[in-house]
Amino acid sequence: MGQDKAKWGEMSSLDGLEMDWIFEPENPPGKRAYTRLTKKDLYPLFKKTDIPVKLVTNNGEYITYLVEISPGGLCVEVKESKFYESQLVQIGLFLGQDKVISNGRIKYVRSDNDTILLGIEFVGLSGDVYGFIADLYSSLELKEDGY
């Protein structure tokens, strides 16, 4: 340890050294940051085919239905086109006995046949609720494995 620090110019060449693996970022471009669960995925846990989601905006209150959920946000289907991108909303839903309440921001509005899909990012989701939603995937895996 008593030696002087090496300078860049004095370091030996790295020629001939190879990696035995290729670095893959945790969230490569084009991949989602969170695993999304559809209402079909959630059925074994909650025994419901439709999960209502209450959206509150400056224009009123709306009952929508869950399409997908992840710790980062959710997708709901609506019948009315009264929503727009970047619109702030409040979200409320029940997953089993647990209530999920959060603020949100609409990230996209898309038409899909007769319905309109809203992608909503959670804004200020509490740590407990974030953990609960993140744990749904694990709960589903355990249930499918017979635990």
Secondary structure, DSSP 8 states (H G I E B T S, - for coil): --S----GGGS---TT---SS----SS-TTS-SS--EEHHHHHHHH--S--EEEEEETTEEEEEEEEEEETTEEEEEESS----TT-EEEEEEEETTEEEEEEEEEEEEEEETTEEEEEEEEES--HHHHHHHHHHHHHHHHHHTT-
